[in-house]
Amino acid sequence: MTGPVKRSFVRTIHNLIDRIPRPAWGGLAFLCASFIIAMGQRPANRIPRLNYIPNLDKLLHGLAYAGLASLVLRALVPRRASQPVPGGLLAWLAVVVLPSLVGVADELLQGWAQRGRSSDVRDWLADTTGAAVVLAMAAWHRHQVRAREGR
C-alpha cells in the first residue's frame, strides 16, 4: 500500500476505532489488567527462562503495562486533540496511576502466593515506566496536533 490508498486505509481504521465507545475501552483495560494479574500468578516453574538477554523481563513488563496504559488512555482521553479531556489533569494522571496500581497488586500477590515467585520493586518500576512513556507520548502528540491547529 502506498500513497492515497494507504492514507484511505489508515483513515478507515481511525474511523472504526473512533466508533468504539470510551466505556468499551475501559472494559478492555479491565480485561487486560485481569490477564496481567493472572499471568503473574503462574508458578515459577511454568515460566520460560529469559536469562539469555539481560533485563528482558523488565522490557516485557514495560511493554505489557504500556499496552494497559494505552487502553486506559483511550477510555479516559478523547482521541481528537480538539476535544476537552473530561476530568482534566486527573484523567491524564490516571493513565499512569491505574496501571501502576495494577503493578503493585501484581507484585504483592506474587510475593504472597507460594508459587516460587517473589516481589520485585524493579518490576513495578518497569511497569510504571511503561505507563509513563505512553502518557508522555500521548501528551506530546496532543500538544503537536493542537499547535499545528493553532490552539
C-alpha positions in Angstrom: 0.0 0.0 0.0 1.3 3.4 -0.9 0.1 7.0 -1.3 -3.7 7.6 -1.3 -4.6 4.0 -0.8 -2.6 3.8 2.4 -4.0 7.2 3.7 -7.5 5.9 2.9 -6.9 2.7 4.8 -5.5 4.5 7.8 -8.4 6.9 7.8 -10.8 4.0 7.7 -9.1 2.3 10.6 -9.2 5.5 12.6 -12.9 5.9 11.9 -13.6 2.4 13.0 -11.7 2.9 16.2 -13.4 6.2 16.9 -16.8 4.4 16.8 -15.8 2.2 19.8 -17.4 3.9 22.8 -15.0 5.0 25.6 -16.6 2.7 28.2 -15.7 -0.2 26.0 -12.1 0.8 26.2 -12.4 0.8 29.9 -13.7 -2.8 29.8 -10.8 -3.8 27.6 -8.4 -2.2 30.1 -10.1 -4.2 32.9 -9.7 -7.4 30.9 -6.0 -6.6 30.2 -5.3 -5.9 33.9 -7.0 -9.1 34.8 -4.9 -11.0 32.3 -1.7 -9.4 33.6 -2.6 -10.4 37.2 -3.5 -13.9 36.1 -0.2 -14.4 34.2 1.7 -13.0 37.2 0.3 -15.8 39.3 1.7 -18.6 37.3 4.1 -20.9 39.1 7.8 -20.1 38.5 8.5 -23.5 37.0 5.9 -22.8 34.3 7.5 -19.5 33.1 10.2 -19.7 30.3 13.6 -18.6 31.4 14.8 -15.5 29.6 18.3 -15.3 31.0 19.9 -15.0 27.6 19.0 -11.3 27.3 19.8 -9.2 30.3 16.7 -7.4 31.8 14.4 -8.8 29.1 11.8 -9.4 31.7 11.8 -5.6 32.6 11.3 -4.7 28.9 8.4 -7.2 28.8 6.9 -5.7 32.0 7.2 -2.2 30.4 5.5 -3.3 27.2 2.7 -5.1 28.9 1.9 -2.1 31.1 2.3 0.3 28.2 -0.5 -1.7 26.5 -2.6 -1.4 29.6 -1.9 2.4 29.8 -2.9 2.7 26.2 -6.3 1.2 26.9 -6.8 3.4 29.9 -5.8 6.4 27.8 -8.5 5.5 25.2 -11.0 5.1 27.9 -10.3 8.4 29.6 -8.9 10.8 27.0 -10.7 11.6 23.7 -8.5 10.8 20.6 -9.2 14.2 19.0 -7.0 16.9 20.3 -9.8 19.4 19.8 -12.0 17.7 22.3 -11.6 18.6 26.0 -10.4 15.9 28.4 -13.2 15.1 30.9 -11.6 15.1 34.3 -8.7 17.2 33.1 -5.4 16.5 34.8 -6.9 13.6 36.9 -7.7 11.7 33.7 -4.1 12.2 32.5 -2.7 11.1 35.8 -4.9 8.0 35.9 -3.2 6.8 32.7 -0.1 6.2 34.8 -1.6 5.7 38.3 -4.1 2.9 37.4 -1.6 0.7 35.6 1.0 1.4 38.4 -1.5 0.2 41.0 -2.2 -3.0 39.0 1.6 -3.4 39.0 1.7 -3.0 42.8 -1.1 -5.5 43.2 0.6 -8.0 40.9 3.9 -7.8 42.7 2.3 -8.1 46.1 0.3 -11.1 45.0 3.5 -12.7 43.6 5.2 -12.2 47.0 2.2 -13.5 48.9 1.4 -16.6 46.8 3.8 -19.5 47.5 4.5 -20.4 43.9 8.2 -19.9 43.7 7.8 -16.3 42.7 8.9 -13.2 44.5 8.0 -9.5 44.5 10.5 -7.2 42.8 10.3 -3.4 43.1 12.2 -3.2 39.8 9.4 -5.0 38.1 7.0 -2.4 39.4 9.3 0.4 38.3 9.3 -1.1 34.8 5.5 -1.3 34.9 5.2 2.3 35.9 7.8 3.4 33.3 5.9 1.7 30.5 2.7 3.5 31.5 4.6 6.9 31.9 6.0 6.5 28.4 2.5 6.1 27.0 1.4 9.2 28.9 4.4 11.3 27.7 3.9 10.2 24.0 0.1 10.9 24.1 0.6 14.3 25.7 3.4 15.2 23.3 1.2 14.1 20.3 -1.8 16.1 21.6 0.4 19.1 22.0 1.8 18.8 18.5 -1.7 18.5 17.0 -3.0 21.5 18.9 0.0 23.6 17.9 -0.5 22.6 14.3 -4.2 23.6 14.5 -3.2 26.9 16.2 -4.7 26.3 19.6 
